[in-house]
Amino acid sequence: MNPPDCPRTVRALLEHQALVRPDAVYALAVPAEPAASPAAPAQLSFADMVRSSSQVATLLLSQGLAPGDTVSLVMPNGLNTLRLLVGALHGGWCVNPVNLLSSATQMAYVLEHSDCKLVVASPDWAERVRAVLATLARPIALLVCSPDFDAAHDILPSEGTDTPEPAADALALLMYTSGTTGVPKGVMLTQSNLAANALSISTEHALSPRDRVLAVLPLYHINAFAVTMLAPLAHGGSLAMPPRFSAGSFWQQATQSRCTWINVVPTMISYLLEGAAPQADVSAIRFCRSASAALPPAHLRAFETRFGISIIETMGLTETVAPAFSNPLQPGQRKLGAVGRASGCEARVIDAALQSVPDGTTGEIAIRGPQVMRGYYKNEAATRDSFTPDGWLRTGDLGHRDKDGFFFVTGRIKELIIKGGENIAPREIDEALLSHPAVLDAAAVGIADAHYGQDIMVCVVLREGQTADETALRDFCATALGRYKTPKVFHFVHDLPRGPSGKVQRLKLVDWVAQHAAAVLS
């Protein structure tokens, strides 16, 4: 937990760093394709960020937005995207980063539901956003802005405006969960929620002004927003931002920009394992942080063996400003397969009656702490259902805690497969198949069955150049899992449906297979 005298707003975090290290680099741009002799990158210091934040205030006021209003951003990663997000938070506006993977229908819902008064869109998104706005009942202004910072062609006004510091409990971030069913829910996060987890992340990983992270995750996702954008404001470090993730350029980007840690999701780890070995010395990278989805133990071991970089597995939710659990910084203290211990919060495991259960007993994981959301925007019923009467956030994750306080997640309550009255965690089936040498990716889900109520379907992605048929994988599962947990149906596919964090959208698998029959290999 953070002490009460810690900064409680994003503005306080930024202005502290600008006071003690004004000229230190906060962010620098990284080219998509690193050059043999790289030119000096565009970069922003902490003092630059304070100055641009006041300019963002002038811009938003000129568009008719008062502090407290919501501004939506439809923009890819870039230094200008950073300036707009941090500047709006600094001035007391609420930001709503829109998922760039949204369909037009989903985007229309978010822009309408969020009550935003302005959308800032990059040039390549402008026409699509205009088309969406034309379908809405209320008028919403549109401002087109490049995500990339160019000092010679700065879109911000030359004069800044000083706005009052926002209250700690002011709404700062409205981020919509991608979800697997129904419409997205707007997670309401306050200034103090954001500041608390920025400080917690920095403390958990012992980050300092000497540390720099390669920021390859999209800023419209809570992981990147909290871990790569906000945490450096707490510890005084910096971020190096390419336009997007590229397995082919990743290691060169990390070494040329002198990163000391990397923050990725399991899908990226899988791609890096499939890619070429680094051509540069990666010994300066102290650790790799994995989050947003379960990391198969086989992938963790393979990554550490191949690259010599240890992985810290963590877990969190949009509702907790990303991490709420983390394995320790010291490799010898981590537990393989665990998401770690509670980080910056309290956590427990509860039963269906919402009562705590003993260590080792499976139940629903619940969280209480300063990073836990205020609730869901304009959705009192969902907010009420997400909390216990005594204020613990119900995560919907099934798992248990061991005697050392480490938490292990076995699946989602809604994803749990109940076959003949027996509970089966889909992740157990995934991990068994991932241990097969021909399998690159796998995801299991429950399907209707006349005899058992539910049986098991699995989608399998094979490694390039590898072969395995249904009979071989069925026999493999029977040995690894037993006949009862062996999938009834196997589908061989080219890829899996994923949300912005890289997490498989498991509950969409049945419909997805039916709709993408052309993608099925056999």
Secondary structure per residue as TSV (DSSP state, phi and psi in degrees):
chain	resnum	aa	ss	phi	psi
A	1	M	-	360.0	145.6
A	2	N	-	-87.4	138.6
A	3	P	-	-64.1	156.0
A	4	P	T	-64.8	-19.7
A	5	D	T	-88.3	4.9
A	6	C	S	-71.2	154.3
A	7	P	-	-54.3	139.5
A	8	R	-	-119.7	10.4
A	9	T	S	-137.6	158.1
A	10	V	H	-62.2	-37.0
A	11	R	H	-60.3	-43.3
A	12	A	H	-64.2	-39.3
A	13	L	H	-61.8	-49.2
A	14	L	H	-64.7	-46.0
A	15	E	H	-69.6	-27.7
A	16	H	H	-64.3	-46.1
A	17	Q	H	-65.6	-37.8
A	18	A	H	-66.9	-26.4
A	19	L	H	-77.0	-44.2
A	20	V	H	-90.6	-24.9
A	21	R	-	-146.5	64.3
A	22	P	T	-58.1	-36.9
A	23	D	T	-92.8	-2.0
A	24	A	S	-67.6	145.4
A	25	V	E	-72.8	130.3
A	26	Y	E	-96.2	-42.6
A	27	A	E	-147.3	143.2
A	28	L	E	-136.6	145.9
A	29	A	E	-78.6	143.6
A	30	V	-	-121.5	127.6
A	31	P	-	-66.3	152.0
A	32	A	S	-61.0	-38.2
A	33	E	S	-119.7	103.1
A	34	P	-	-58.0	139.4
A	35	A	-	-93.1	158.5
A	36	A	S	-62.6	-38.8
A	37	S	S	-123.5	84.1
A	38	P	-	-65.9	140.6
A	39	A	-	-76.5	164.1
A	40	A	-	-61.7	125.1
A	41	P	-	-77.6	155.3
A	42	A	-	-64.3	138.1
A	43	Q	E	-149.0	162.0
A	44	L	E	-130.9	131.8
A	45	S	E	-90.6	173.5
A	46	F	H	-64.3	-37.9
A	47	A	H	-64.5	-39.4
A	48	D	H	-58.8	-39.7
A	49	M	H	-68.2	-36.9
A	50	V	H	-66.4	-43.2
A	51	R	H	-64.1	-45.8
A	52	S	H	-69.3	-27.4
A	53	S	H	-64.8	-39.2
A	54	S	H	-69.4	-31.2
A	55	Q	H	-70.5	-36.7
A	56	V	H	-62.2	-38.7
A	57	A	H	-60.2	-44.4
A	58	T	H	-60.2	-43.8
A	59	L	H	-60.4	-48.9
A	60	L	H	-67.9	-38.0
A	61	L	H	-63.8	-37.1
A	62	S	H	-68.4	-19.7
A	63	Q	T	-91.5	4.7
A	64	G	T	87.3	13.7
A	65	L	-	-97.3	130.4
A	66	A	-	-96.4	150.8
A	67	P	T	-50.1	136.8
A	68	G	T	104.1	-25.2
A	69	D	-	-72.1	163.6
A	70	T	E	-103.3	133.6
A	71	V	E	-119.6	129.9
A	72	S	E	-98.5	145.2
A	73	L	E	-121.9	128.5
A	74	V	E	-117.0	81.0
A	75	M	-	-145.9	141.3
A	76	P	-	-76.7	177.4
A	77	N	S	-62.2	147.7
A	78	G	S	168.6	163.1
A	79	L	H	-65.5	-33.8
A	80	N	H	-67.9	-36.9
A	81	T	H	-60.0	-43.6
A	82	L	H	-59.4	-46.5
A	83	R	H	-62.2	-40.3
A	84	L	H	-68.8	-43.2
A	85	L	H	-65.5	-52.4
A	86	V	H	-65.5	-40.3
A	87	G	H	-62.5	-42.6
A	88	A	H	-64.8	-42.7
A	89	L	H	-62.5	-41.8
A	90	H	H	-59.4	-40.1
A	91	G	H	-86.7	-4.3
A	92	G	T	97.9	11.3
A	93	W	-	-85.1	161.3
A	94	C	E	-98.5	129.5
A	95	V	E	-103.6	144.5
A	96	N	E	-130.2	88.3
A	97	P	E	-73.2	123.8
A	98	V	-	-92.1	132.8
A	99	N	-	-61.3	120.2
A	100	L	T	-73.4	-6.5
A	101	L	T	-91.3	2.0
A	102	S	-	-66.2	145.3
A	103	S	-	-75.2	168.1
A	104	A	H	-59.8	-37.4
A	105	T	H	-66.4	-43.7
A	106	Q	H	-65.2	-41.5
A	107	M	H	-64.0	-41.9
A	108	A	H	-59.8	-42.4
A	109	Y	H	-61.7	-47.4
A	110	V	H	-63.3	-46.6
A	111	L	H	-64.6	-38.3
A	112	E	H	-70.5	-49.0
A	113	H	H	-68.0	-33.3
A	114	S	T	-71.5	-14.0
A	115	D	T	61.8	25.9
A	116	C	-	-63.7	149.3
A	117	K	S	-104.4	-13.7
A	118	L	E	-147.7	139.7
A	119	V	E	-115.6	126.8
A	120	V	E	-103.3	121.5
A	121	A	E	-126.4	147.0
A	122	S	-	-73.6	158.7
A	123	P	G	-54.9	-37.5
A	124	D	G	-73.8	-10.8
A	125	W	G	-106.8	-8.8
A	126	A	H	-57.6	-48.7
A	127	E	H	-66.2	-39.6
A	128	R	H	-64.5	-40.0
A	129	V	H	-67.4	-40.6
A	130	R	H	-58.6	-42.1
A	131	A	H	-64.2	-38.7
A	132	V	H	-66.9	-45.8
A	133	L	H	-62.1	-31.4
A	134	A	T	-67.0	-18.3
A	135	T	T	-90.1	-7.8
A	136	L	S	-89.3	153.5
A	137	A	S	-75.9	-28.1
A	138	R	S	-109.5	151.0
A	139	P	-	-76.2	136.3
A	140	I	-	-132.4	128.2
A	141	A	E	-72.3	151.9
A	142	L	E	-125.5	132.2
A	143	L	E	-124.0	127.0
A	144	V	E	-96.8	131.1
A	145	C	-	-148.7	134.6
A	146	S	-	-67.8	140.3
A	147	P	S	-72.1	-15.7
A	148	D	S	-96.7	140.4
A	149	F	-	-88.8	128.7
A	150	D	-	-134.3	107.3
A	151	A	G	-58.1	-28.8
A	152	A	G	-76.6	-20.0
A	153	H	G	-133.8	58.5
A	154	D	-	-76.1	130.9
A	155	I	-	-82.3	-12.9
A	156	L	S	-80.6	149.3
A	157	P	-	-61.2	153.1
A	158	S	S	-71.4	-28.4
A	159	E	S	-98.4	140.8
A	160	G	-	-100.3	166.2
A	161	T	-	-129.7	133.9
A	162	D	-	-90.7	118.3
A	163	T	-	-106.6	156.8
A	164	P	-	-63.2	149.8
A	165	E	-	-64.8	132.9
A	166	P	-	-66.2	155.1
A	167	A	-	-69.1	153.5
A	168	A	T	-61.0	-31.8
A	169	D	T	-94.2	10.4
A	170	A	S	-70.4	142.6
A	171	L	E	-66.1	125.7
A	172	A	E	-116.8	-33.7
A	173	L	E	-137.8	127.8
A	174	L	E	-117.8	102.4
A	175	M	E	-118.1	128.1
A	176	Y	E	-90.7	128.7
A	177	T	-	-71.9	139.5
A	178	S	-	-67.8	-40.0
A	179	G	-	64.1	170.0
A	180	T	S	-119.0	-16.4
A	181	T	S	-141.0	154.5
A	182	G	S	69.8	-174.1
A	183	V	S	-80.9	154.8
A	184	P	-	-63.9	153.1
A	185	K	-	-108.5	136.5
A	186	G	E	-85.9	110.2
A	187	V	E	-81.6	123.3
A	188	M	E	-93.8	115.1
A	189	L	E	-119.7	134.7
A	190	T	E	-93.4	170.4
A	191	Q	H	-55.4	-44.5
A	192	S	H	-70.0	-33.0
A	193	N	H	-58.1	-47.8
A	194	L	H	-65.2	-45.8
A	195	A	H	-65.0	-40.4
A	196	A	H	-61.1	-44.8
A	197	N	H	-78.4	-26.6
A	198	A	H	-60.8	-42.6
A	199	L	H	-69.0	-40.2
A	200	S	H	-65.7	-43.6
A	201	I	H	-59.8	-44.8
A	202	S	H	-62.9	-41.5
A	203	T	H	-69.8	-44.8
A	204	E	H	-57.6	-40.1
A	205	H	T	-101.2	9.9
A	206	A	T	51.7	45.6
A	207	L	-	-81.7	149.0
A	208	S	-	-140.3	177.1
A	209	P	T	-59.1	-16.2
A	210	R	T	-81.6	-8.8
A	211	D	-	-94.2	142.6
A	212	R	E	-135.6	134.0
A	213	V	E	-110.0	141.5
A	214	L	E	-81.9	116.2
A	215	A	-	-98.8	83.3
A	216	V	-	-99.2	-11.4
A	217	L	S	-81.9	148.3
A	218	P	-	-71.0	138.9
A	219	L	T	-68.9	-12.2
A	220	Y	T	-80.1	-0.2
A	221	H	S	-107.1	143.4
A	222	I	H	-61.0	-32.5
A	223	N	H	-59.9	-53.5
A	224	A	I	-64.6	-41.5
A	225	F	I	-58.6	-46.4
A	226	A	I	-84.9	-46.1
A	227	V	I	-83.1	-45.4
A	228	T	I	-93.5	-25.7
A	229	M	I	-94.2	-47.6
A	230	L	I	-88.5	-37.3
A	231	A	H	-56.9	-41.0
A	232	P	H	-60.2	-24.6
A	233	L	H	-69.7	-22.4
A	234	A	H	-86.1	-40.8
A	235	H	H	-104.0	-2.2
A	236	G	S	81.3	12.6
A	237	G	-	-85.3	-157.5
A	238	S	E	-145.4	169.3
A	239	L	E	-130.4	145.3
A	240	A	E	-112.5	121.2
A	241	M	E	-116.5	106.1
A	242	P	-	-77.1	165.8
A	243	P	S	-67.5	-26.5
A	244	R	S	-165.9	169.5
A	245	F	-	-75.8	134.8
A	246	S	-	-140.2	116.7
A	247	A	T	-61.0	-34.4
A	248	G	T	-70.9	-28.3
A	249	S	T	-105.0	-7.8
A	250	F	H	-53.8	-54.1
A	251	W	H	-68.8	-37.0
A	252	Q	H	-67.7	-39.0
A	253	Q	H	-60.5	-43.8
A	254	A	H	-65.6	-42.3
A	255	T	H	-77.5	-40.9
A	256	Q	H	-65.2	-32.3
A	257	S	T	-91.0	4.9
A	258	R	T	60.7	48.3
A	259	C	-	-76.7	146.5
A	260	T	S	-109.8	-9.2
A	261	W	E	-155.0	160.6
A	262	I	E	-130.7	148.8
A	263	N	E	-128.7	112.0
A	264	V	E	-136.4	178.2
A	265	V	-	-117.3	162.4
A	266	P	H	-55.5	-33.6
A	267	T	H	-60.2	-40.7
A	268	M	H	-65.8	-39.4
A	269	I	H	-60.0	-41.6
A	270	S	H	-61.3	-44.3
A	271	Y	H	-64.6	-40.0
A	272	L	H	-66.1	-35.8
A	273	L	H	-66.3	-30.5
A	274	E	H	-81.1	-18.7
A	275	G	S	-85.2	-175.0
A	276	A	-	-74.7	156.6
A	277	A	-	-67.9	151.1
A	278	P	-	-59.0	139.6
A	279	Q	S	-93.7	-1.2
A	280	A	S	-125.5	166.6
A	281	D	-	-72.6	120.2
A	282	V	-	-105.8	15.4
A	283	S	T	-67.1	-19.3
A	284	A	T	-75.8	-13.5
A	285	I	-	-81.1	111.0
A	286	R	-	-72.7	-36.7
A	287	F	E	-163.2	162.1
A	288	C	E	-113.6	131.3
A	289	R	E	-105.0	124.8
A	290	S	E	-113.0	135.5
A	291	A	-	-155.1	179.0
A	292	S	S	79.7	-15.9
A	293	A	S	-161.1	162.2
A	294	A	-	-67.6	136.0
A	295	L	-	-100.4	117.3
A	296	P	-	-57.8	132.5
A	297	P	H	-53.3	-34.5
A	298	A	H	-64.0	-36.9
A	299	H	H	-70.6	-38.7
A	300	L	H	-60.7	-48.9
A	301	R	H	-63.6	-41.0
A	302	A	H	-64.6	-41.3
A	303	F	H	-64.1	-47.9
A	304	E	H	-63.6	-37.5
A	305	T	H	-69.1	-43.6
A	306	R	H	-74.8	-42.1
A	307	F	H	-104.2	-11.2
A	308	G	-	69.5	22.8
A	309	I	-	-118.4	124.1
A	310	S	-	-76.9	149.0
A	311	I	E	-107.5	129.8
A	312	I	E	-100.6	111.7
A	313	E	E	-85.7	134.4
A	314	T	E	-133.4	172.9
A	315	M	E	-154.1	145.1
A	316	G	E	-163.4	-169.9
A	317	L	E	-138.4	163.4
A	318	T	G	-57.0	-37.1
A	319	E	G	-68.3	-11.0
A	320	T	G	-121.7	26.5
A	321	V	T	53.4	45.4
A	322	A	E	79.6	-121.0
A	323	P	E	-65.8	136.7
A	324	A	E	-127.0	-10.0
A	325	F	E	-137.2	146.6
A	326	S	E	-154.8	140.6
A	327	N	-	-72.3	156.2
A	328	P	-	-65.1	158.6
A	329	L	S	-65.2	-36.2
A	330	Q	S	-75.7	119.4
A	331	P	G	-54.4	-38.9
A	332	G	G	-68.2	-14.2
A	333	Q	G	-97.8	-4.9
A	334	R	-	-79.9	159.8
A	335	K	-	-122.7	123.1
A	336	L	T	-62.6	129.8
A	337	G	T	91.0	-12.3
A	338	A	-	-90.8	148.9
A	339	V	-	-85.4	-4.3
A	340	G	B	110.1	-166.3
A	341	R	E	-100.1	164.2
A	342	A	E	-57.2	134.7
A	343	S	-	-124.0	111.3
A	344	G	S	73.7	12.5
A	345	C	S	-157.2	-179.5
A	346	E	E	-106.1	150.4
A	347	A	E	-144.1	148.8
A	348	R	E	-150.7	171.1
A	349	V	E	-114.9	131.0
A	350	I	E	-123.5	159.0
A	351	D	-	-96.8	-172.3
A	352	A	T	-63.4	-23.6
A	353	A	T	-88.8	8.5
A	354	L	S	67.5	24.7
A	355	Q	-	-102.8	146.0
A	356	S	B	-63.1	144.4
A	357	V	-	-114.6	159.1
A	358	P	-	-65.3	157.4
A	359	D	T	-55.9	140.7
A	360	G	T	91.4	-10.3
A	361	T	-	-94.9	133.3
A	362	T	-	-77.8	137.3
A	363	G	E	-165.4	-163.0
A	364	E	E	-91.1	134.4
A	365	I	E	-81.2	132.9
A	366	A	E	-125.9	148.5
A	367	I	E	-132.3	142.4
A	368	R	E	-139.5	131.4
A	369	G	S	172.1	178.5
A	370	P	T	-69.8	-14.7
A	371	Q	T	-94.5	-0.1
A	372	V	S	-76.1	135.1
A	373	M	-	-55.4	160.3
A	374	R	-	-71.6	-36.4
A	375	G	E	154.9	-168.5
A	376	Y	E	-99.0	134.7
A	377	Y	T	-63.9	125.2
A	378	K	T	53.4	38.0
A	379	N	-	-147.7	73.9
A	380	E	H	-63.9	-36.6
A	381	A	H	-63.7	-46.2
A	382	A	H	-65.5	-38.0
A	383	T	H	-62.3	-47.3
A	384	R	H	-60.7	-42.5
A	385	D	H	-70.2	-19.8
A	386	S	T	-88.4	-5.9
A	387	F	B	-124.2	145.8
A	388	T	-	-75.6	162.5
A	389	P	T	-57.3	-27.5
A	390	D	T	-97.4	18.4
A	391	G	S	91.6	16.8
A	392	W	-	-92.4	135.0
A	393	L	E	-74.9	126.0
A	394	R	E	-87.3	115.6
A	395	T	E	-79.3	-23.4
A	396	G	E	81.0	0.1
A	397	D	E	-92.7	134.4
A	398	L	E	-91.4	139.9
A	399	G	E	178.6	-169.5
A	400	H	E	-146.3	163.4
A	401	R	E	-111.8	139.0
A	402	D	-	-92.5	-179.9
A	403	K	T	-66.0	-18.3
A	404	D	T	-93.8	4.0
A	405	G	S	87.0	9.0
A	406	F	-	-85.7	140.9
A	407	F	E	-104.4	140.2
A	408	F	E	-123.1	128.2
A	409	V	E	-103.0	130.2
A	410	T	E	-109.6	-11.1
A	411	G	E	159.8	-174.6
A	412	R	E	-101.8	144.7
A	413	I	T	-56.2	-45.6
A	414	K	T	-72.2	-19.7
A	415	E	T	-93.3	-9.4
A	416	L	-	-57.4	131.9
A	417	I	E	-92.4	125.4
A	418	I	E	-114.7	99.7
A	419	K	E	-106.3	112.4
A	420	G	T	58.4	31.7
A	421	G	T	87.2	-6.0
A	422	E	E	-96.7	132.8
A	423	N	E	-81.8	130.2
A	424	I	E	-127.5	123.9
A	425	A	-	-82.2	122.0
A	426	P	H	-55.6	-33.5
A	427	R	H	-61.9	-32.2
A	428	E	H	-60.9	-39.6
A	429	I	H	-71.8	-42.4
A	430	D	H	-53.2	-51.1
A	431	E	H	-68.9	-32.9
A	432	A	H	-62.8	-46.1
A	433	L	H	-67.9	-35.0
A	434	L	H	-66.1	-17.2
A	435	S	T	-83.0	-6.4
A	436	H	S	-78.2	133.4
A	437	P	T	-61.8	-21.9
A	438	A	T	-91.2	-7.9
A	439	V	E	-98.7	123.3
A	440	L	E	-88.2	-41.2
A	441	D	E	-151.3	155.0
A	442	A	E	-158.4	147.6
A	443	A	E	-148.6	126.0
A	444	A	E	-103.6	153.6
A	445	V	E	-153.6	155.0
A	446	G	E	-79.2	142.5
A	447	I	E	-128.3	154.3
A	448	A	E	-63.5	141.3
A	449	D	E	-143.8	132.0
A	450	A	T	-65.3	-29.8
A	451	H	T	-93.7	-43.1
A	452	Y	T	-98.5	-8.6
A	453	G	E	89.0	-54.1
A	454	Q	E	-139.1	147.6
A	455	D	E	-128.5	-166.5
A	456	I	E	-120.1	130.6
A	457	M	E	-115.3	143.9
A	458	V	E	-133.5	138.8
A	459	C	E	-102.5	132.4
A	460	V	E	-124.9	132.3
A	461	V	E	-108.9	121.7
A	462	L	E	-87.0	152.0
A	463	R	-	-68.2	148.1
A	464	E	T	-60.3	129.6
A	465	G	T	85.3	-2.6
A	466	Q	-	-104.6	153.6
A	467	T	-	-131.1	146.5
A	468	A	-	-165.4	129.4
A	469	D	-	-98.6	176.6
A	470	E	H	-60.0	-41.2
A	471	T	H	-60.4	-43.8
A	472	A	H	-64.0	-43.7
A	473	L	H	-72.6	-33.1
A	474	R	H	-64.3	-44.5
A	475	D	H	-64.0	-39.7
A	476	F	H	-61.4	-45.6
A	477	C	H	-65.5	-38.0
A	478	A	H	-61.5	-36.3
A	479	T	H	-74.0	-43.0
A	480	A	H	-78.5	-34.1
A	481	L	H	-116.7	-19.1
A	482	G	-	92.2	157.7
A	483	R	G	-61.2	-37.1
A	484	Y	G	-64.1	-35.5
A	485	K	G	-95.6	0.7
A	486	T	S	-71.1	129.9
A	487	P	-	-57.0	143.7
A	488	K	S	-79.3	-36.4
A	489	V	E	-123.4	132.0
A	490	F	E	-115.3	134.2
A	491	H	E	-124.5	129.3
A	492	F	E	-96.8	120.6
A	493	V	-	-129.3	166.9
A	494	H	S	-81.1	-31.5
A	495	D	-	-158.5	-177.7
A	496	L	-	-124.7	148.0
A	497	P	-	-70.8	129.0
A	498	R	B	-131.7	152.4
A	499	G	-	-84.6	-177.0
A	500	P	T	-64.3	-23.4
A	501	S	T	-85.8	-5.3
A	502	G	S	93.7	-0.6
A	503	K	-	-76.7	132.5
A	504	V	B	-64.2	132.3
A	505	Q	-	-86.8	79.5
A	506	R	G	-59.6	-40.4
A	507	L	G	-70.9	-8.5
A	508	K	G	-95.5	-3.1
A	509	L	H	-61.9	-42.9
A	510	V	H	-61.8	-50.8
A	511	D	H	-64.9	-36.8
A	512	W	H	-63.5	-42.3
A	513	V	H	-62.8	-42.1
A	514	A	H	-65.0	-38.4
A	515	Q	H	-80.1	-19.7
A	516	H	T	-117.3	43.5
A	517	A	G	-57.1	-31.0
A	518	A	G	-67.1	-20.9
A	519	A	G	-87.8	-10.2
A	520	V	-	-73.2	129.5
A	521	L	-	-80.7	-35.1
A	522	S	-	-164.2	360.0
